[in-house]
Amino acid sequence: MSIENEELVKITSGGTVSIPKQFRKYLEMQKGDYVKILLEGDHLVIKKAIIS
């Protein structure tokens, strides 16, 4: 599956960021799933987390 790998999103006043629909669909993510957020230098990396 080919998708655009970049999307501009806005941080809310509460500090939340929405993951674009095409990314959630590609990674098979649903409401209630968890992600890991890592700080690497000057950027953030968001990874799908598997909770067993």
ZIZI-V249614 format. One record per residue. N is the residue number from 1. RES is the residue in one letter. OMEGA is omega in degrees with one decimal (none if undefined). Layout:
N,RES,OMEGA / N,RES,OMEGA
This chain:
1,M,179.7 / 2,S,177.5 / 3,I,171.5 / 4,E,-175.9 / 5,N,-179.4 / 6,E,-179.9 / 7,E,176.7 / 8,L,176.6 / 9,V,-176.4 / 10,K,175.1 / 11,I,179.4 / 12,T,178.5 / 13,S,177.4 / 14,G,178.6 / 15,G,-179.2 / 16,T,178.7 / 17,V,177.1 / 18,S,174.4 / 19,I,-177.0 / 20,P,-175.8 / 21,K,-177.0 / 22,Q,177.1 / 23,F,178.2 / 24,R,-179.9 / 25,K,-179.4 / 26,Y,-178.1 / 27,L,-179.7 / 28,E,179.3 / 29,M,-178.7 / 30,Q,175.1 / 31,K,179.1 / 32,G,176.3 / 33,D,178.7 / 34,Y,172.9 / 35,V,172.0 / 36,K,177.7 / 37,I,-178.7 / 38,L,174.3 / 39,L,179.0 / 40,E,-177.4 / 41,G,-177.6 / 42,D,178.4 / 43,H,178.0 / 44,L,174.3 / 45,V,178.5 / 46,I,-179.6 / 47,K,174.4 / 48,K,-179.8 / 49,A,176.1 / 50,I,179.8 / 51,I,-179.1 / 52,S,none
